[in-house]
Amino acid sequence: MTEKLCRSPHTAFIMGFECSEPYDDASYLANLLTSEIAVLKGPSTVIWEILDQPASTEEIITEISDVYGLPREAVAESVLVFLDSLLNQGLLQRVNGS
């Protein structure tokens, strides 16, 4: 089985346009257990949308590469660093997938 990542059930997500004036491109995550907040901009918001369903790191890297028209090698490291950050903040969790 392939390990996948998914959103933690105790994470709230707010799109930036729903709560900011003037409108900006930032979105916000909140860990409801720790009250820790994360700000998402650009590709990080796209990654969060991909994680609406469990996805492997390889699937996420491929999707970001395709969306931005960049080689996988150009996005892989920053995607992995971002995912590790979300895992460390308790905003993502690991699940078994197929």
Contacts in CASP RR format, 6 or more apart in sequence:
PFRMAT RR
TARGET T0000
AUTHOR 0000-0000-0000
METHOD contacts of the structure
MODEL  1
MTEKLCRSPHTAFIMGFECSEPYDDASYLANLLTSEIAVLKGPSTVIWEI
LDQPASTEEIITEISDVYGLPREAVAESVLVFLDSLLNQGLLQRVNGS
1 96 0 8 1.000
1 97 0 8 1.000
1 98 0 8 1.000
2 56 0 8 1.000
2 96 0 8 1.000
2 97 0 8 1.000
2 98 0 8 1.000
3 56 0 8 1.000
3 94 0 8 1.000
3 95 0 8 1.000
3 96 0 8 1.000
3 97 0 8 1.000
4 54 0 8 1.000
4 55 0 8 1.000
4 56 0 8 1.000
4 59 0 8 1.000
4 94 0 8 1.000
4 95 0 8 1.000
4 96 0 8 1.000
4 97 0 8 1.000
5 51 0 8 1.000
5 54 0 8 1.000
5 55 0 8 1.000
5 56 0 8 1.000
5 57 0 8 1.000
5 60 0 8 1.000
5 83 0 8 1.000
5 87 0 8 1.000
5 92 0 8 1.000
5 93 0 8 1.000
5 94 0 8 1.000
5 95 0 8 1.000
6 51 0 8 1.000
6 53 0 8 1.000
6 54 0 8 1.000
6 55 0 8 1.000
6 92 0 8 1.000
6 93 0 8 1.000
6 95 0 8 1.000
7 13 0 8 1.000
7 48 0 8 1.000
7 51 0 8 1.000
7 52 0 8 1.000
7 91 0 8 1.000
7 92 0 8 1.000
7 93 0 8 1.000
8 31 0 8 1.000
8 90 0 8 1.000
8 91 0 8 1.000
8 92 0 8 1.000
8 93 0 8 1.000
10 31 0 8 1.000
10 32 0 8 1.000
10 33 0 8 1.000
11 29 0 8 1.000
11 30 0 8 1.000
11 31 0 8 1.000
11 32 0 8 1.000
11 90 0 8 1.000
11 91 0 8 1.000
11 92 0 8 1.000
12 29 0 8 1.000
12 30 0 8 1.000
12 32 0 8 1.000
13 27 0 8 1.000
13 28 0 8 1.000
13 29 0 8 1.000
13 48 0 8 1.000
14 27 0 8 1.000
14 28 0 8 1.000
14 30 0 8 1.000
15 27 0 8 1.000
16 23 0 8 1.000
16 24 0 8 1.000
16 25 0 8 1.000
16 26 0 8 1.000
16 27 0 8 1.000
16 28 0 8 1.000
17 23 0 8 1.000
17 24 0 8 1.000
19 28 0 8 1.000
20 26 0 8 1.000
25 41 0 8 1.000
25 42 0 8 1.000
25 45 0 8 1.000
26 39 0 8 1.000
26 40 0 8 1.000
26 41 0 8 1.000
27 39 0 8 1.000
27 40 0 8 1.000
27 41 0 8 1.000
27 45 0 8 1.000
27 48 0 8 1.000
28 37 0 8 1.000
28 38 0 8 1.000
28 39 0 8 1.000
28 40 0 8 1.000
29 37 0 8 1.000
29 38 0 8 1.000
29 40 0 8 1.000
29 48 0 8 1.000
29 86 0 8 1.000
29 91 0 8 1.000
30 36 0 8 1.000
30 37 0 8 1.000
30 38 0 8 1.000
31 37 0 8 1.000
31 89 0 8 1.000
31 90 0 8 1.000
31 91 0 8 1.000
34 89 0 8 1.000
34 90 0 8 1.000
36 89 0 8 1.000
36 90 0 8 1.000
38 85 0 8 1.000
38 86 0 8 1.000
38 89 0 8 1.000
38 91 0 8 1.000
40 48 0 8 1.000
43 64 0 8 1.000
43 67 0 8 1.000
43 68 0 8 1.000
43 75 0 8 1.000
43 78 0 8 1.000
43 79 0 8 1.000
43 82 0 8 1.000
44 82 0 8 1.000
46 63 0 8 1.000
46 64 0 8 1.000
46 67 0 8 1.000
47 60 0 8 1.000
47 64 0 8 1.000
47 79 0 8 1.000
47 82 0 8 1.000
47 83 0 8 1.000
50 59 0 8 1.000
50 60 0 8 1.000
50 63 0 8 1.000
50 64 0 8 1.000
51 60 0 8 1.000
51 92 0 8 1.000
54 95 0 8 1.000
54 97 0 8 1.000
55 63 0 8 1.000
56 97 0 8 1.000
57 79 0 8 1.000
57 80 0 8 1.000
57 83 0 8 1.000
60 79 0 8 1.000
60 83 0 8 1.000
61 72 0 8 1.000
61 75 0 8 1.000
61 76 0 8 1.000
61 79 0 8 1.000
61 80 0 8 1.000
62 72 0 8 1.000
64 70 0 8 1.000
64 75 0 8 1.000
64 79 0 8 1.000
65 71 0 8 1.000
65 72 0 8 1.000
65 74 0 8 1.000
65 75 0 8 1.000
68 75 0 8 1.000
83 92 0 8 1.000
86 92 0 8 1.000
87 93 0 8 1.000
87 94 0 8 1.000
END
